Every structure is written in structure tokens, then in C-alpha cells.
Amino acid sequence: MEKSEELVQRNIQHYSYTQDLDSLLNIVNTISFSKFETILCKLLKSPDREIVSDTCFAIRDLIVCYSNRYDEFAEFGKRYPESLIVKTVEILLFSENRNTVRDAIYTLGKTYSYNSIPALNKAFYHLKDTDPFILSRLFCEMTWLGLENFWELIDSMISSHNDFTRWAAVQELPVFVDEDCEKSIILDEKSKYLELLKQDSNKFVRIESENRYKMIEFQTLEQELPKKERNKRRKELENEYKSILNFDSLSLNFSQYLSYKKLNNYMMSQLEEFFDYYIYFNGFHRT
């Protein structure tokens, strides 16, 4: 067993650096799925952040290889959905390391873990008011897997006492609508929530909500406008978005700050402190 563990860990580590498919083939061609499953679960529980990250990466690409019809990965791909590996990744959704949480979210989405929607929903409510910056990734993967309670989750964000959670909700109200058959319903829902957010107690939530509302309004009417006027209006809205303090920009800068400080998690008090410095140095004011 010890030799098998060494084989798996060595090849996973090598794959993370080289993306050499032979590293994964060395594993699936050497040991049984049940043994591989046991070792992967053990690696996912490792206290070493790099081992967990590399293991998630390998799992994602094993499923990609299976999806691309590589025969060597057929057994892994077929047995993976009901395996303990998925359950172990789901546990990582509640890790104290937010980078591990992001890995878990992405891995469940990338590996088509449709049965993990309940776990992802649970993670949403766990993270909603403690790490609003991670919700965008969560929504992305849940939507990919077939999220059915989107508006329920949005409602819970807008009802939050946390300013940053309500602000994050603005980002999840997409400007564009893909399904024509549901277009009017979705537009009505988005307009309803944006009207609420435009009246928010937080200045920055109000400003970005107003900008998002204008963009959605433009998107519904742009085909009726002459090309020159359409391009002009689109440019105006894009420039307006760049001029405001938007949630995307704040999220990016705060992530860079956490990385610079080598922090794997944060308290709301730390975010508030960062935010005060951030708006001051960028010439914004709370009121």
C-alpha cells in the first residue's frame, strides 16, 4: 500500500508541473480503481495545501480525459460519480482554507458532479456572509450543473445584513439572457431585484445596481437603435462601469491583498479595514 501511495502522489505531483498525460496513465494502468480511490481520498484530506490542490487538478483532468474518450480512463470515469472521491471533495467545501474551497467548487463543476448540488447549496449558505467574494465561482459551477433555486439564493443574498453579500448579488444578475423563451420572466426578476438594490442602504451597492440596470435596459433595446447610437451608448455604459467602484474590482484587489499577506482566510473585520484603505486611496467616500 505504501508503494502505491508513493506512486500516485509522485505522478500527481509530476502531472501538476508538466501536464504530461503519461503521469496519469502510470497510475490507472498500475493500480485498481478501489485502491486509487482510497489513496485519492487520503490525499484530499492532507493538511498540505499543495497536495490537495494538485490532487484536485489531477481529478479534474482524469474526468476530462474520460470525456475525450481515452479508453484508459474509462473505468475511472464511469465509477467516479458514485465514488467516495466526490464525497471527499464535497467535504472540502467547508475547509478553513478558502483556496481549497475554490478548488473543491471548481472540481465538482468540472467533473460533472450533478449529485453535488445539495452540498453546493449547503456551502452557499455557509459562505454567504463569511466570504461573499467566493459566491461568483459557486454560482458559476452550480449553474453549470443545473441550479434550480437561483432566485431563492439571490433573495437570501439581498436579504443579508452584510453589505458585501448584497453587493455580490448585483454581479449575479446577468446583463444578457440566452434563453428567448424565458427572456421576459428573467428580465422581470432581474428588474425587481435591481429596483430593491437601487434603494440599498449602502452607497456602492446602489451605484453599481443603477449601472447594471442601465446595461440591462440597453441590452433589451439595443437592436432597435441605429448602429452609431448603439455603439456610442454601449461605450458610455462601459466607461461609466469603469469609473465606479465595482464589486469585481474590489474582489480582485482583495484577493491580491490576501495573496500578498499569505492569508488563506479572513475575518469580516479584516475586509472592512481593507475596504476603508481601498476607497481612501482610490478617491472614493463611504457617503
C-alpha positions in Angstrom: 0.0 0.0 0.0 2.8 2.3 0.8 4.4 1.8 -2.6 1.0 2.5 -4.3 0.6 5.8 -2.3 4.1 6.9 -3.4 3.3 6.0 -7.0 0.1 8.0 -7.0 1.5 11.1 -5.2 4.7 11.2 -7.3 2.7 11.0 -10.6 0.1 13.5 -9.5 2.8 16.0 -8.4 4.7 15.4 -11.7 1.4 16.0 -13.7 0.7 19.2 -11.9 4.1 20.6 -13.2 4.2 19.1 -16.6 0.6 18.1 -17.7 2.2 15.0 -19.1 -0.6 12.5 -19.7 1.8 9.7 -19.1 1.8 10.6 -15.4 -1.9 9.8 -15.1 -1.6 6.7 -17.3 1.1 5.4 -15.0 -1.5 5.4 -12.2 -4.6 4.0 -13.9 -2.6 1.3 -15.7 -0.9 0.2 -12.5 -3.4 0.1 -9.6 -7.1 -0.8 -9.3 -9.8 1.8 -9.1 -10.6 0.9 -5.5 -7.0 1.3 -4.4 -6.8 4.6 -6.4 -10.0 5.8 -4.8 -8.7 5.2 -1.3 -5.4 7.0 -2.0 -7.1 10.0 -3.6 -9.4 10.4 -0.6 -6.3 10.3 1.7 -4.5 12.9 -0.4 -7.6 15.2 -0.4 -7.6 15.1 3.4 -3.9 16.1 3.6 -3.0 19.1 5.7 -0.6 20.1 2.9 -2.4 22.7 0.7 -0.3 21.9 -2.3 -1.1 18.2 -2.2 -4.8 18.9 -2.0 -4.6 21.4 -4.9 -2.5 19.0 -7.1 -5.0 16.2 -6.3 -8.0 18.2 -7.3 -6.2 19.2 -10.5 -5.5 15.6 -11.4 -9.1 14.5 -10.7 -10.4 17.2 -13.0 -8.2 16.1 -15.8 -8.9 12.4 -15.3 -12.5 13.2 -16.0 -11.6 15.4 -18.9 -9.6 12.6 -20.4 -12.6 10.2 -19.9 -14.9 12.7 -21.6 -12.5 12.9 -24.5 -12.9 9.1 -24.9 -9.5 7.9 -23.7 -10.2 4.2 -23.2 -7.5 4.0 -20.4 -9.6 6.3 -18.2 -13.0 4.6 -18.8 -13.2 2.8 -15.5 -12.3 5.8 -13.5 -14.8 8.0 -15.4 -17.7 5.5 -15.0 -17.1 4.8 -11.3 -16.2 8.3 -10.2 -19.7 9.8 -9.9 -20.7 7.4 -7.1 -17.3 7.2 -5.5 -16.1 8.3 -2.1 -13.8 10.8 -4.0 -16.8 13.0 -4.8 -18.0 12.9 -1.2 -14.5 13.8 0.0 -14.3 16.8 -2.4 -17.7 17.9 -1.0 -16.2 18.0 2.5 -13.6 20.4 1.2 -16.3 22.9 0.5 -16.2 23.6 4.2 -12.5 23.9 4.6 -11.0 26.7 6.6 -8.7 27.5 3.6 -10.7 29.5 1.0 -8.3 28.4 -1.7 -9.2 24.8 -1.0 -12.8 25.7 -1.1 -12.4 27.3 -4.5 -10.6 24.1 -5.7 -13.5 22.0 -4.4 -16.1 24.1 -6.1 -14.3 24.1 -9.4 -13.6 20.4 -9.2 -17.2 19.4 -8.6 -18.3 21.6 -11.6 -15.6 20.4 -13.9 -16.2 16.7 -13.1 -20.0 17.0 -13.8 -20.9 16.1 -10.2 -24.6 16.7 -10.7 -25.4 14.9 -7.4 -23.4 17.5 -5.5 -25.9 20.3 -6.0 -27.3 19.8 -2.4 -23.7 20.0 -1.0 -23.0 23.2 -3.0 -26.3 24.7 -1.8 -25.3 24.0 1.7 -21.9 25.6 1.1 -23.6 28.7 -0.3 -25.4 29.3 2.9 -22.3 28.6 4.9 -20.2 31.1 2.8 -22.8 33.7 2.0 -22.0 36.1 4.8 -18.4 35.0 5.6 -16.8 35.0 2.1 -19.0 36.8 -0.4 -16.2 37.0 -2.9 -16.3 33.3 -3.5 -20.0 33.2 -4.4 -19.4 34.1 -8.0 -17.4 30.9 -8.5 -20.1 29.0 -6.6 -22.9 30.3 -8.8 -20.9 29.6 -12.0 -20.4 25.9 -11.2 -23.9 25.4 -9.7 -25.5 27.0 -12.8 -23.4 24.7 -15.0 -24.6 21.7 -13.0 -28.2 22.7 -13.3 -29.1 25.0 -10.4 -32.9 25.1 -9.9 -33.2 27.6 -7.0 -31.3 30.5 -8.4 -33.8 33.2 -7.4 -34.1 31.7 -3.9 -30.3 32.2 -3.4 -30.4 35.7 -4.8 -33.2 36.6 -2.5 -31.2 35.3 0.5 -28.2 37.5 -0.6 -30.3 40.6 -1.0 -31.9 40.0 2.5 -28.4 39.7 4.1 -27.3 42.1 6.8 -23.8 42.0 5.2 -23.2 44.9 2.7 -20.7 42.9 0.7 -23.1 40.0 0.3 -25.8 42.3 -1.1 -23.2 43.9 -3.3 -22.2 40.5 -4.6 -25.8 39.8 -5.6 -25.6 42.6 -8.2 -22.9 40.6 -10.0 -25.1 37.5 -10.2 -27.9 39.4 -12.1 -26.6 38.8 -15.7 -27.0 41.5 -18.3 -27.5 39.0 -21.1 -30.2 36.4 -21.4 -29.6 33.3 -23.5 -33.0 31.6 -23.5 -35.5 33.6 -25.5 -38.4 31.6 -24.2 -37.7 32.7 -20.7 -36.4 36.2 -21.5 -39.4 38.2 -20.3 -39.6 36.2 -17.0 -35.9 36.6 -16.3 -35.9 40.3 -17.2 -38.8 40.9 -14.8 -37.0 39.1 -12.0 -33.7 41.0 -12.6 -35.6 44.3 -12.7 -37.4 43.5 -9.5 -34.2 42.7 -7.6 -32.3 45.6 -9.1 -35.0 48.0 -8.1 -34.6 46.8 -4.5 -30.8 47.1 -4.7 -31.0 50.6 -6.1 -32.6 51.6 -2.8 -29.9 49.8 -0.7 -28.5 51.5 2.4 -25.0 51.1 1.0 -23.9 53.7 -1.5 -21.7 51.4 -3.5 -24.4 48.8 -3.9 -26.8 51.5 -5.1 -24.4 52.9 -7.7 -23.5 49.6 -9.2 -27.1 48.4 -9.2 -28.1 51.6 -11.1 -25.3 50.9 -13.7 -26.4 47.2 -14.0 -30.0 48.3 -14.5 -29.0 50.7 -17.3 -26.9 48.0 -19.0 -29.9 45.5 -18.9 -32.2 48.2 -20.2 -29.8 48.9 -23.0 -29.4 45.2 -23.9 -33.2 44.9 -24.3 -33.4 47.9 -26.7 -30.0 47.9 -28.5 -31.3 46.1 -31.6 -33.8 48.9 -32.1 -31.1 51.6 -32.1 -29.1 52.8 -35.1 -25.7 51.3 -35.1 -23.9 54.5 -34.4 -26.1 55.4 -31.5 -25.9 51.8 -30.2 -22.1 51.8 -30.2 -22.0 55.2 -28.5 -24.4 54.2 -25.8 -22.5 50.9 -25.1 -19.2 52.8 -24.8 -20.8 55.3 -22.4 -22.0 52.5 -20.1 -18.7 50.7 -20.2 -16.9 53.8 -19.3 -19.4 54.5 -16.5 -18.8 51.0 -15.1 -15.0 51.6 -15.2 -15.4 54.8 -13.3 -17.4 53.4 -10.4 -16.1 51.3 -7.5 -17.4 47.9 -8.8 -17.5 44.6 -6.9 -15.3 42.8 -9.5 -12.5 45.3 -9.0 -12.8 45.1 -5.2 -12.8 41.3 -5.3 -9.6 41.2 -7.5 -7.7 43.7 -5.3 -8.7 42.0 -2.1 -7.6 38.6 -3.5 -4.3 40.1 -4.4 -4.0 41.5 -0.9 -4.7 38.1 0.7 -2.2 36.5 -1.5 0.4 39.2 -0.7 -0.2 38.7 3.0 -0.2 34.9 2.5 -3.6 34.6 4.2 -5.8 31.5 3.5 -8.9 33.1 5.0 -10.1 36.3 6.5 -12.5 37.9 9.0 -15.1 40.5 8.1 -13.2 43.0 10.3 -10.1 42.5 8.0 -12.2 43.1 4.9 -13.8 46.2 6.4 -10.3 47.5 7.3 -9.0 46.8 3.8 -12.1 48.4 2.2 -11.6 51.6 4.2 -8.0 51.9 2.9 -9.0 50.9 -0.6 -11.7 53.6 -1.0 -9.5 56.2 0.6 -6.6 55.6 -1.8 -8.8 55.4 -4.8 -10.6 58.7 -4.0 -14.0 57.2 -3.1 -16.1 58.0 0.0 -18.5 55.9 2.0 -21.2 58.5 2.0 
